[in-house]
């Protein structure tokens, strides 16, 4: 496990052994995010899934969760405006 300079905490810490997902975003996360910050995201991700009752089979829900992840790591600004997931404002 190589050290990375994390885009979230700005510290040099151990990275992830493998990409967290088999996409270009997964590769980017492996190269730029430490394992500790990714673990924080996984905890928050579970909260999003449970509180908004997200269905990972639904493309809109996956898109919402990906946008939240990108905002968490500072890749994109947090979504603005009022959106809904399962008729629940987010």
C-alpha positions as CSV (number, residue, x, y, z in Angstrom):
1,X,0.0,0.0,0.0
2,X,1.6,3.2,-1.2
3,X,1.3,6.5,0.5
4,X,-0.8,9.2,-1.2
5,X,-1.2,12.9,-0.5
6,X,-5.0,12.9,0.1
7,X,-7.2,15.5,-1.6
8,X,-9.5,15.5,1.4
9,X,-7.3,15.7,4.5
10,X,-4.2,17.0,2.7
11,X,-2.0,14.6,4.7
12,X,0.3,11.9,3.3
13,X,-1.2,8.6,4.4
14,X,-1.5,5.0,3.2
15,X,-3.7,4.7,0.2
16,X,-6.0,1.9,-0.9
17,X,-4.7,-1.4,-2.1
18,X,-7.0,-1.4,-5.1
19,X,-9.5,0.9,-6.7
20,X,-12.8,1.1,-4.9
21,X,-14.7,0.7,-8.1
22,X,-13.8,-0.5,-11.6
23,X,-14.0,2.9,-13.3
24,X,-11.9,5.9,-14.1
25,X,-13.2,7.5,-11.0
26,X,-12.2,4.5,-9.0
27,X,-8.6,4.8,-10.3
28,X,-8.6,8.5,-9.5
29,X,-9.8,7.8,-5.9
30,X,-7.1,5.1,-5.4
31,X,-4.4,7.6,-6.5
32,X,-5.6,10.6,-4.6
33,X,-7.5,9.5,-1.5
34,X,-6.1,7.9,1.6
35,X,-7.7,4.8,3.0
36,X,-8.8,6.6,6.2
37,X,-10.8,9.3,4.3
38,X,-12.3,6.7,2.0
39,X,-13.5,4.8,5.1
40,X,-15.1,8.0,6.3
41,X,-16.9,8.2,3.0
42,X,-18.1,4.6,3.3
43,X,-19.7,5.5,6.6
44,X,-21.4,8.6,5.2
45,X,-22.4,6.7,2.1
46,X,-24.3,4.2,4.2
47,X,-26.1,7.0,5.9
48,X,-27.2,8.5,2.6
49,X,-28.4,5.1,1.4
50,X,-30.4,4.5,4.6
51,X,-31.8,8.0,5.2
52,X,-32.9,8.6,1.7
53,X,-33.8,5.0,1.1
54,X,-31.7,4.8,-2.0
55,X,-32.0,1.9,-4.4
56,X,-28.7,1.2,-6.0
57,X,-30.5,-0.4,-8.9
58,X,-32.0,3.0,-9.8
59,X,-29.7,5.1,-12.0
60,X,-31.0,8.4,-10.5
61,X,-30.1,7.2,-7.0
62,X,-26.6,6.1,-8.1
63,X,-26.1,9.5,-9.8
64,X,-27.2,11.3,-6.7
65,X,-24.8,9.2,-4.5
66,X,-21.9,9.7,-6.9
67,X,-22.5,13.5,-6.9
68,X,-22.4,13.4,-3.1
69,X,-19.1,11.4,-3.1
70,X,-17.5,13.8,-5.6
71,X,-18.5,16.7,-3.3
72,X,-17.2,14.9,-0.2
73,X,-13.7,14.5,-1.8
74,X,-13.8,18.1,-3.3
75,X,-13.9,17.0,-6.9
76,X,-17.1,19.0,-7.6
77,X,-19.0,21.5,-5.6
78,X,-21.9,20.2,-3.5
79,X,-25.1,20.0,-5.5
80,X,-27.1,23.2,-5.3
81,X,-30.8,23.7,-5.3
82,X,-33.6,21.4,-4.1
83,X,-33.5,17.9,-5.5
84,X,-35.6,14.9,-4.6
85,X,-34.9,11.3,-4.2
86,X,-37.9,9.1,-3.5
87,X,-40.0,12.3,-3.2
88,X,-37.8,13.3,-0.3
89,X,-36.0,16.7,-0.6
90,X,-32.3,16.5,-0.4
